[in-house]
Amino acid sequence: MYQKEYTDSVMDGMVIARLESHGHGFEVIVEADAVEDIREGKEKNILDRLPEETIFKDARKGERASDETVKEVFENEDMASIVRKIVTTGQVQLTTEQRRQMMEDKRKQVIAQIARDAMNPQTKTPHPPQRIELAMKEANVHIDPFKPVNVQVVEVVELLRPLLPISFEKIKMAVKVAATDYGRCYGDIKSFGKITREEWQPDGSWVGIVEIPGGVQTDFMSKLGEKTKGTAETKIIK
């Protein structure tokens, strides 16, 4: 029987998930960036994330597990269900380069989310990404390539607290834009946070109260300034 060997070049962007059960080993090849979604139950079309719909005994060598063994151990023949179990309960094997790249990508995502959602409670201003990155290095933060970003953000922030004054407070901003700018600005305002109050003024201008993450206030004001050519008015409400 022909067996396709999976070399490093063929495996680019793919990982092997392996599950040991009942004295047998089962492996599937899956797209690396699909692992987290599968484990969280977000990936609905699992089979679309496989290079081939095969349960292997040894994926690298292309050795397939027998249908009889697969059916006996997993007690069903539904490929998507079997793949989900292997990926969620098994071990994901990464090459050194894959692990390095995935950890770097996840690290950047963690930094970006902290910079967006957190701020310095003493000054009510955001922490620049570079400051967060330096603090993470000082705190010897370990990034898990598969753990969800939002979970790791909570863990990382706890490690950073001794080094940085940091909180996830939201701030309220009063915003005023001219009627002629309303259409081009409203979508951006909603994308930054939650509009808790809004009304039209006698002069035709729009006024709203917007609740936003503390870390985005600089970007928020910059975006409004760009869209209104500097005519938008903003004020932090204490």
VEXNU-664672 format. One line per field, with one value per residue (C-alpha): residue in one letter; x, y, z; residue number from 1. Coordinates in steps of 0.1 Angstrom, whole numbers, plus 5000, padded with zeros to 4 digits. Last residue first. Example, Ala and Ser with C-alpha at 12.3 -4.5 7.8 and 13.67 -1.06 7.14 Angstrom:
<rs>
residu c(S;A)
c1 c(5137;5123)
c2 c(4989;4955)
c3 c(5071;5078)
num c(2;1)
</rs>
This chain:
<rs>
residu c(K;I;I;K;T;E;A;T;G;K;T;K;E;G;L;K;S;M;F;D;T;Q;V;G;G;P;I;E;V;I;G;V;W;S;G;D;P;Q;W;E;E;R;T;I;K;G;F;S;K;I;D;G;Y;C;R;G;Y;D;T;A;A;V;K;V;A;M;K;I;K;E;F;S;I;P;L;L;P;R;L;L;E;V;V;E;V;V;Q;V;N;V;P;K;F;P;D;I;H;V;N;A;E;K;M;A;L;E;I;R;Q;P;P;H;P;T;K;T;Q;P;N;M;A;D;R;A;I;Q;A;I;V;Q;K;R;K;D;E;M;M;Q;R;R;Q;E;T;T;L;Q;V;Q;G;T;T;V;I;K;R;V;I;S;A;M;D;E;N;E;F;V;E;K;V;T;E;D;S;A;R;E;G;K;R;A;D;K;F;I;T;E;E;P;L;R;D;L;I;N;K;E;K;G;E;R;I;D;E;V;A;D;A;E;V;I;V;E;F;G;H;G;H;S;E;L;R;A;I;V;M;G;D;M;V;S;D;T;Y;E;K;Q;Y;M)
c1 c(4854;4842;4870;4864;4862;4854;4856;4869;4903;4898;4867;4877;4914;4905;4880;4907;4932;4908;4901;4937;4947;4917;4924;4941;4913;4888;4858;4825;4810;4788;4773;4768;4757;4757;4726;4729;4700;4719;4712;4714;4734;4739;4756;4776;4797;4833;4858;4837;4807;4828;4842;4807;4795;4823;4816;4779;4783;4808;4783;4762;4792;4808;4807;4821;4819;4842;4837;4867;4870;4892;4913;4942;4979;5005;5036;5063;5045;5013;5031;5027;4990;4987;5002;4977;4947;4961;4968;4931;4921;4948;4936;4962;4978;5012;5016;5036;5060;5065;5100;5088;5115;5106;5070;5079;5098;5069;5044;5066;5070;5032;5027;5007;4975;4967;4945;4976;4974;4952;4978;4958;4945;4922;4942;4978;4968;4952;4982;5007;4987;4985;5022;5030;5006;5026;5059;5047;5035;5068;5090;5068;5068;5105;5112;5088;5055;5037;5002;4993;4959;4927;4914;4932;4925;4889;4881;4897;4874;4843;4851;4858;4825;4832;4823;4835;4867;4889;4872;4863;4899;4913;4890;4898;4935;4957;4975;5013;5022;5057;5053;5017;5025;4994;4974;4938;4931;4909;4937;4953;4931;4914;4884;4877;4871;4843;4828;4859;4848;4848;4876;4900;4891;4896;4931;4942;4931;4962;4984;4965;4959;4976;4960;4976;4965;4987;4975;4977;4941;4946;4976;4965;4987;4981;5006;5010;5006;5018;5046;5042;5050;5084;5091;5085;5052;5057;5029;5023;5013;5000)
c2 c(5616;5622;5623;5650;5649;5675;5666;5695;5680;5671;5652;5617;5622;5638;5610;5584;5602;5605;5568;5558;5578;5565;5529;5517;5527;5505;5526;5538;5565;5594;5610;5644;5649;5684;5700;5734;5724;5693;5658;5631;5601;5580;5548;5543;5512;5510;5515;5500;5522;5554;5541;5534;5569;5588;5590;5596;5621;5644;5667;5668;5681;5659;5659;5632;5628;5600;5574;5553;5515;5501;5471;5480;5484;5500;5482;5460;5442;5441;5424;5388;5393;5410;5379;5355;5376;5381;5344;5336;5362;5349;5313;5287;5270;5286;5290;5321;5322;5355;5360;5391;5413;5400;5408;5442;5449;5439;5460;5490;5484;5480;5515;5516;5535;5567;5572;5586;5565;5538;5530;5514;5481;5471;5480;5476;5444;5431;5440;5424;5391;5391;5397;5369;5346;5352;5347;5315;5302;5311;5294;5264;5259;5264;5238;5213;5209;5178;5184;5160;5144;5154;5182;5172;5134;5140;5165;5141;5113;5134;5147;5112;5097;5060;5053;5034;5054;5025;4997;5018;5031;4996;4981;5010;5002;5032;5046;5047;5078;5078;5112;5104;5072;5052;5076;5087;5101;5128;5146;5180;5186;5219;5213;5182;5204;5224;5237;5252;5271;5242;5256;5228;5231;5268;5264;5237;5255;5277;5246;5231;5194;5161;5133;5107;5076;5055;5022;5005;5013;5050;5072;5104;5123;5157;5164;5200;5218;5252;5237;5199;5192;5210;5192;5158;5139;5105;5093;5056;5034;5000)
c3 c(5359;5324;5299;5273;5235;5208;5171;5149;5141;5105;5115;5105;5115;5148;5155;5148;5170;5199;5198;5193;5224;5244;5235;5267;5291;5274;5261;5275;5251;5261;5230;5214;5178;5163;5147;5165;5187;5199;5189;5216;5228;5259;5268;5235;5241;5229;5201;5173;5182;5177;5144;5130;5141;5126;5088;5093;5121;5104;5087;5118;5138;5164;5202;5224;5261;5273;5299;5310;5314;5341;5332;5356;5356;5378;5364;5379;5408;5386;5357;5369;5375;5340;5324;5339;5329;5294;5291;5295;5269;5245;5245;5254;5224;5220;5258;5267;5296;5314;5328;5348;5333;5298;5304;5317;5285;5264;5284;5280;5243;5239;5253;5286;5283;5303;5333;5351;5383;5369;5342;5314;5302;5273;5241;5254;5272;5240;5218;5243;5243;5206;5202;5226;5206;5174;5191;5208;5174;5157;5183;5186;5148;5146;5173;5156;5172;5185;5199;5227;5229;5246;5223;5191;5194;5205;5177;5151;5163;5162;5127;5114;5126;5128;5164;5195;5197;5206;5186;5156;5153;5158;5130;5106;5109;5118;5087;5083;5064;5079;5096;5105;5124;5134;5113;5112;5078;5063;5043;5046;5076;5084;5062;5084;5114;5099;5131;5148;5179;5203;5224;5216;5179;5179;5195;5171;5139;5136;5133;5105;5113;5108;5128;5150;5169;5192;5206;5240;5248;5242;5232;5214;5190;5173;5144;5133;5099;5087;5067;5071;5034;5038;5071;5054;5056;5041;5018;5021;4991;5000)
num c(238;237;236;235;234;233;232;231;230;229;228;227;226;225;224;223;222;221;220;219;218;217;216;215;214;213;212;211;210;209;208;207;206;205;204;203;202;201;200;199;198;197;196;195;194;193;192;191;190;189;188;187;186;185;184;183;182;181;180;179;178;177;176;175;174;173;172;171;170;169;168;167;166;165;164;163;162;161;160;159;158;157;156;155;154;153;152;151;150;149;148;147;146;145;144;143;142;141;140;139;138;137;136;135;134;133;132;131;130;129;128;127;126;125;124;123;122;121;120;119;118;117;116;115;114;113;112;111;110;109;108;107;106;105;104;103;102;101;100;99;98;97;96;95;94;93;92;91;90;89;88;87;86;85;84;83;82;81;80;79;78;77;76;75;74;73;72;71;70;69;68;67;66;65;64;63;62;61;60;59;58;57;56;55;54;53;52;51;50;49;48;47;46;45;44;43;42;41;40;39;38;37;36;35;34;33;32;31;30;29;28;27;26;25;24;23;22;21;20;19;18;17;16;15;14;13;12;11;10;9;8;7;6;5;4;3;2;1)
</rs>
